[in-house]
Amino acid sequence: MSEKKKEVRRIFESIAPRYDLLNHLLSAGVDYYWRKKALRLTALNKDSILLDIACGTGDFAIEAKKMGVEKIYGGDFSYNMLSLFNRKSDWIKGMNFQMAAENPPVKDETVTNITVAFGVRNFYDIEIALQKFYNLLRKGGKVTILEFSLPENPLFKAIYQFYFRRILPFVGRIVSKDPSAYTYLPDSVNEFDKKVNLVTILKNAGFASVKRTLLTFGIVQVVVAEK
């Protein structure tokens, strides 16, 4: 296992007990809106078969269940995150897997939807993972990615960067008790924004239609790709 893999896993195992609190606190509760909006753009329904990758403690899957989705499977490489997911959502019909996004234990063409909320940045190989997603989806199926992005407006970008680099790590360090966890977050977002174009990668993976929507002044992006 590479050093990056080890460190990312260590961070998420460490912060799992306080992960939900930090998400809601550091986003001032806007993360609820982001998830709902992303799922509405996906047009999920009761016939959807959903695989939620990098599912964390299950907030995306739980929101999908509220929208009527009956078959939901979760996957994450953090055992502690999955344990919390199972405690929060024992009413969801499905199964959770400890796994890497590049190798989910699911047969090709068996799901109608794949979702990832704030997890693509942590994939070991994004191109391999998104190609695998294409293979897992049935024809007409969709992958929906909710992820951070950097605002284009210079003034708002400066304010956002100040919060991301000064305020967020300070609060995250105090609440999570992990000194590196919320330093990793702004670093990973900056690197991701510079190096990764999700629309291009998804098109290269074979998706016929790819649409990108920016939320909250561009600090979050929702990318929906249809097979």
C-alpha positions as a Markdown table, in Angstrom:
| # | Residue | x | y | z |
|---|---|---|---|---|
| 1 | Met | 0.0 | 0.0 | 0.0 |
| 2 | Ser | 1.4 | 3.4 | -1.0 |
| 3 | Glu | 2.1 | 6.1 | 1.6 |
| 4 | Lys | -0.8 | 8.2 | 0.3 |
| 5 | Lys | -3.2 | 5.3 | 0.7 |
| 6 | Lys | -2.0 | 4.6 | 4.2 |
| 7 | Glu | -2.3 | 8.3 | 5.2 |
| 8 | Val | -5.7 | 8.8 | 3.7 |
| 9 | Arg | -7.1 | 5.7 | 5.4 |
| 10 | Arg | -5.5 | 6.6 | 8.7 |
| 11 | Ile | -7.1 | 10.1 | 8.6 |
| 12 | Phe | -10.6 | 8.8 | 7.9 |
| 13 | Glu | -10.4 | 6.0 | 10.4 |
| 14 | Ser | -9.3 | 8.7 | 13.0 |
| 15 | Ile | -12.0 | 11.3 | 12.3 |
| 16 | Ala | -14.9 | 8.9 | 11.7 |
| 17 | Pro | -16.6 | 9.5 | 15.2 |
| 18 | Arg | -16.7 | 13.3 | 14.6 |
| 19 | Tyr | -17.1 | 13.2 | 10.8 |
| 20 | Asp | -20.8 | 14.1 | 10.6 |
| 21 | Leu | -20.4 | 16.9 | 13.2 |
| 22 | Leu | -17.5 | 18.4 | 11.3 |
| 23 | Asn | -19.3 | 18.2 | 7.9 |
| 24 | His | -22.3 | 20.1 | 9.2 |
| 25 | Leu | -20.3 | 22.5 | 11.4 |
| 26 | Leu | -17.7 | 23.5 | 8.8 |
| 27 | Ser | -20.3 | 23.9 | 6.0 |
| 28 | Ala | -22.7 | 25.7 | 8.2 |
| 29 | Gly | -25.3 | 23.1 | 7.3 |
| 30 | Val | -25.2 | 23.7 | 3.6 |
| 31 | Asp | -23.9 | 20.2 | 3.0 |
| 32 | Tyr | -27.5 | 19.0 | 3.5 |
| 33 | Tyr | -28.6 | 21.2 | 0.5 |
| 34 | Trp | -25.7 | 20.0 | -1.7 |
| 35 | Arg | -26.6 | 16.4 | -1.2 |
| 36 | Lys | -30.3 | 16.9 | -1.9 |
| 37 | Lys | -29.5 | 19.0 | -5.0 |
| 38 | Ala | -27.1 | 16.4 | -6.4 |
| 39 | Leu | -29.6 | 13.6 | -6.0 |
| 40 | Arg | -32.4 | 15.7 | -7.6 |
| 41 | Leu | -30.2 | 16.3 | -10.6 |
| 42 | Thr | -29.7 | 12.5 | -10.8 |
| 43 | Ala | -33.5 | 11.9 | -10.9 |
| 44 | Leu | -33.4 | 8.8 | -8.6 |
| 45 | Asn | -36.6 | 6.9 | -8.1 |
| 46 | Lys | -37.9 | 3.7 | -6.4 |
| 47 | Asp | -36.6 | 1.5 | -9.2 |
| 48 | Ser | -33.1 | 2.8 | -8.9 |
| 49 | Ile | -30.3 | 0.4 | -7.8 |
| 50 | Leu | -27.8 | 2.6 | -6.1 |
| 51 | Leu | -24.1 | 2.0 | -5.3 |
| 52 | Asp | -22.8 | 4.8 | -3.1 |
| 53 | Ile | -19.0 | 4.8 | -3.3 |
| 54 | Ala | -16.8 | 6.5 | -0.6 |
| 55 | Cys | -20.1 | 6.4 | 1.3 |
| 56 | Gly | -18.5 | 7.5 | 4.6 |
| 57 | Thr | -21.2 | 7.4 | 7.3 |
| 58 | Gly | -24.0 | 7.2 | 4.8 |
| 59 | Asp | -25.5 | 10.6 | 4.5 |
| 60 | Phe | -25.8 | 10.5 | 0.7 |
| 61 | Ala | -27.4 | 7.0 | 0.9 |
| 62 | Ile | -29.8 | 8.0 | 3.6 |
| 63 | Glu | -30.9 | 11.0 | 1.6 |
| 64 | Ala | -31.5 | 8.7 | -1.4 |
| 65 | Lys | -33.6 | 6.4 | 0.7 |
| 66 | Lys | -35.8 | 9.4 | 1.7 |
| 67 | Met | -36.3 | 10.0 | -2.0 |
| 68 | Gly | -37.7 | 6.5 | -2.4 |
| 69 | Val | -34.7 | 4.5 | -3.5 |
| 70 | Glu | -35.1 | 0.9 | -2.1 |
| 71 | Lys | -32.0 | -0.9 | -3.2 |
| 72 | Ile | -28.8 | 0.8 | -1.8 |
| 73 | Tyr | -25.3 | -0.5 | -1.5 |
| 74 | Gly | -22.4 | 1.4 | 0.2 |
| 75 | Gly | -18.7 | 1.1 | -0.2 |
| 76 | Asp | -15.8 | 2.7 | 1.6 |
| 77 | Phe | -12.2 | 1.8 | 2.5 |
| 78 | Ser | -12.7 | 3.0 | 6.2 |
| 79 | Tyr | -14.0 | 0.3 | 8.5 |
| 80 | Asn | -14.9 | 2.9 | 11.1 |
| 81 | Met | -16.9 | 5.0 | 8.6 |
| 82 | Leu | -18.9 | 1.9 | 7.5 |
| 83 | Ser | -19.5 | 0.9 | 11.1 |
| 84 | Leu | -21.2 | 4.3 | 11.7 |
| 85 | Phe | -23.1 | 4.0 | 8.5 |
| 86 | Asn | -24.5 | 0.6 | 9.6 |
| 87 | Arg | -25.6 | 2.1 | 13.0 |
| 88 | Lys | -27.3 | 5.0 | 11.4 |
| 89 | Ser | -29.1 | 3.1 | 8.6 |
| 90 | Asp | -30.0 | -0.4 | 9.6 |
| 91 | Trp | -33.4 | 0.3 | 8.0 |
| 92 | Ile | -31.8 | 0.5 | 4.5 |
| 93 | Lys | -32.1 | -2.6 | 2.4 |
| 94 | Gly | -28.7 | -3.4 | 1.0 |
| 95 | Met | -25.1 | -4.2 | 1.9 |
| 96 | Asn | -22.0 | -2.3 | 2.7 |
| 97 | Phe | -18.5 | -3.2 | 1.6 |
| 98 | Gln | -15.1 | -2.3 | 2.8 |
| 99 | Met | -13.4 | -1.6 | -0.6 |
| 100 | Ala | -11.4 | 0.7 | -2.8 |
| 101 | Ala | -13.2 | 2.6 | -5.5 |
| 102 | Glu | -11.1 | 1.1 | -8.2 |
| 103 | Asn | -12.2 | -2.5 | -7.4 |
| 104 | Pro | -15.8 | -2.7 | -6.1 |
| 105 | Pro | -17.1 | -6.2 | -5.5 |
| 106 | Val | -20.0 | -5.7 | -7.9 |
| 107 | Lys | -20.7 | -7.4 | -11.2 |
| 108 | Asp | -20.7 | -5.3 | -14.4 |
| 109 | Glu | -24.0 | -3.8 | -15.6 |
| 110 | Thr | -25.8 | -4.5 | -12.3 |
| 111 | Val | -26.6 | -1.0 | -10.9 |
| 112 | Thr | -28.5 | 2.0 | -12.4 |
| 113 | Asn | -26.8 | 4.7 | -10.3 |
| 114 | Ile | -23.4 | 5.3 | -8.7 |
| 115 | Thr | -22.9 | 8.3 | -6.4 |
| 116 | Val | -19.8 | 9.7 | -4.8 |
| 117 | Ala | -19.9 | 12.6 | -2.3 |
| 118 | Phe | -16.6 | 14.4 | -1.6 |
| 119 | Gly | -14.6 | 11.2 | -2.2 |
| 120 | Val | -13.2 | 11.3 | -5.7 |
| 121 | Arg | -10.2 | 13.4 | -4.5 |
| 122 | Asn | -9.2 | 10.5 | -2.4 |
| 123 | Phe | -9.3 | 7.8 | -5.1 |
| 124 | Tyr | -6.0 | 6.1 | -5.7 |
| 125 | Asp | -6.5 | 6.3 | -9.5 |
| 126 | Ile | -9.4 | 8.4 | -10.6 |
| 127 | Glu | -9.3 | 7.3 | -14.3 |
| 128 | Ile | -9.4 | 3.6 | -13.4 |
| 129 | Ala | -12.2 | 4.1 | -10.9 |
| 130 | Leu | -14.4 | 6.1 | -13.4 |
| 131 | Gln | -13.9 | 3.5 | -16.1 |
| 132 | Lys | -14.9 | 0.8 | -13.6 |
| 133 | Phe | -18.0 | 2.8 | -12.8 |
| 134 | Tyr | -18.9 | 2.9 | -16.5 |
| 135 | Asn | -18.7 | -0.9 | -16.6 |
| 136 | Leu | -20.8 | -1.4 | -13.5 |
| 137 | Leu | -23.7 | 0.7 | -14.8 |
| 138 | Arg | -26.5 | -0.6 | -16.9 |
| 139 | Lys | -27.2 | 1.2 | -20.2 |
| 140 | Gly | -28.8 | 4.6 | -19.3 |
| 141 | Gly | -27.4 | 4.4 | -15.9 |
| 142 | Lys | -25.8 | 7.5 | -14.2 |
| 143 | Val | -22.8 | 8.3 | -12.1 |
| 144 | Thr | -23.2 | 11.4 | -9.9 |
| 145 | Ile | -20.2 | 13.1 | -8.3 |
| 146 | Leu | -20.5 | 15.8 | -5.7 |
| 147 | Glu | -17.1 | 17.4 | -5.1 |
| 148 | Phe | -15.4 | 20.6 | -4.0 |
| 149 | Ser | -14.1 | 23.1 | -6.5 |
| 150 | Leu | -12.4 | 26.4 | -6.4 |
| 151 | Pro | -14.6 | 29.5 | -7.2 |
| 152 | Glu | -13.7 | 31.5 | -10.3 |
| 153 | Asn | -14.6 | 34.9 | -8.9 |
| 154 | Pro | -11.2 | 36.3 | -7.7 |
| 155 | Leu | -12.7 | 38.1 | -4.6 |
| 156 | Phe | -14.8 | 35.1 | -3.5 |
| 157 | Lys | -11.9 | 32.7 | -4.2 |
| 158 | Ala | -9.6 | 34.7 | -1.9 |
| 159 | Ile | -12.2 | 34.7 | 0.9 |
| 160 | Tyr | -12.8 | 31.0 | 0.3 |
| 161 | Gln | -9.1 | 30.2 | 0.3 |
| 162 | Phe | -8.6 | 32.1 | 3.6 |
| 163 | Tyr | -11.4 | 30.1 | 5.2 |
| 164 | Phe | -10.1 | 26.8 | 3.8 |
| 165 | Arg | -6.5 | 27.4 | 4.8 |
| 166 | Arg | -6.9 | 29.2 | 8.1 |
| 167 | Ile | -10.3 | 28.7 | 9.7 |
| 168 | Leu | -11.3 | 25.2 | 8.6 |
| 169 | Pro | -8.0 | 23.5 | 9.7 |
| 170 | Phe | -8.1 | 25.2 | 13.1 |
| 171 | Val | -11.6 | 24.2 | 13.9 |
| 172 | Gly | -11.1 | 20.7 | 12.3 |
| 173 | Arg | -8.0 | 20.1 | 14.4 |
| 174 | Ile | -9.8 | 21.0 | 17.7 |
| 175 | Val | -12.9 | 19.0 | 17.0 |
| 176 | Ser | -11.4 | 16.0 | 15.3 |
| 177 | Lys | -8.3 | 15.7 | 17.5 |
| 178 | Asp | -6.3 | 14.9 | 14.4 |
| 179 | Pro | -3.7 | 17.6 | 13.6 |
| 180 | Ser | -3.4 | 16.6 | 9.9 |
| 181 | Ala | -6.9 | 15.7 | 8.8 |
| 182 | Tyr | -8.2 | 19.2 | 8.0 |
| 183 | Thr | -4.9 | 20.4 | 6.6 |
| 184 | Tyr | -5.1 | 17.5 | 4.1 |
| 185 | Leu | -8.6 | 18.7 | 2.9 |
| 186 | Pro | -7.6 | 22.2 | 1.5 |
| 187 | Asp | -4.4 | 20.7 | 0.0 |
| 188 | Ser | -6.3 | 17.9 | -1.7 |
| 189 | Val | -8.9 | 20.3 | -3.1 |
| 190 | Asn | -6.3 | 22.6 | -4.5 |
| 191 | Glu | -4.4 | 19.8 | -6.1 |
| 192 | Phe | -7.6 | 18.2 | -7.5 |
| 193 | Asp | -8.7 | 21.5 | -9.0 |
| 194 | Lys | -5.4 | 22.0 | -10.8 |
| 195 | Lys | -5.0 | 18.5 | -12.1 |
| 196 | Val | -8.4 | 16.8 | -12.6 |
| 197 | Asn | -11.1 | 17.6 | -15.1 |
| 198 | Leu | -13.9 | 15.2 | -14.3 |
| 199 | Val | -15.9 | 16.0 | -17.4 |
| 200 | Thr | -13.0 | 15.0 | -19.6 |
| 201 | Ile | -12.2 | 11.9 | -17.7 |
| 202 | Leu | -15.8 | 10.7 | -17.8 |
| 203 | Lys | -16.1 | 11.3 | -21.5 |
| 204 | Asn | -12.9 | 9.4 | -22.1 |
| 205 | Ala | -14.4 | 6.5 | -20.0 |
| 206 | Gly | -17.2 | 6.3 | -22.6 |
| 207 | Phe | -20.1 | 8.2 | -21.0 |
| 208 | Ala | -22.4 | 9.6 | -23.7 |
| 209 | Ser | -23.6 | 12.7 | -21.7 |
| 210 | Val | -21.8 | 14.6 | -19.0 |
| 211 | Lys | -23.2 | 17.7 | -17.3 |
| 212 | Arg | -21.5 | 19.9 | -14.7 |
| 213 | Thr | -23.4 | 22.1 | -12.3 |
| 214 | Leu | -21.8 | 24.6 | -9.9 |
| 215 | Leu | -23.3 | 25.3 | -6.5 |
| 216 | Thr | -22.8 | 28.0 | -3.8 |
| 217 | Phe | -20.7 | 30.5 | -5.8 |
| 218 | Gly | -18.7 | 27.6 | -7.3 |
| 219 | Ile | -17.3 | 26.0 | -4.2 |
| 220 | Val | -19.0 | 22.7 | -5.0 |
| 221 | Gln | -19.6 | 21.0 | -8.3 |
| 222 | Val | -22.1 | 18.3 | -9.3 |
| 223 | Val | -21.1 | 16.2 | -12.3 |
| 224 | Val | -23.7 | 13.8 | -13.7 |
| 225 | Ala | -22.7 | 11.4 | -16.5 |
| 226 | Glu | -25.0 | 9.0 | -18.3 |
| 227 | Lys | -24.0 | 5.8 | -20.0 |
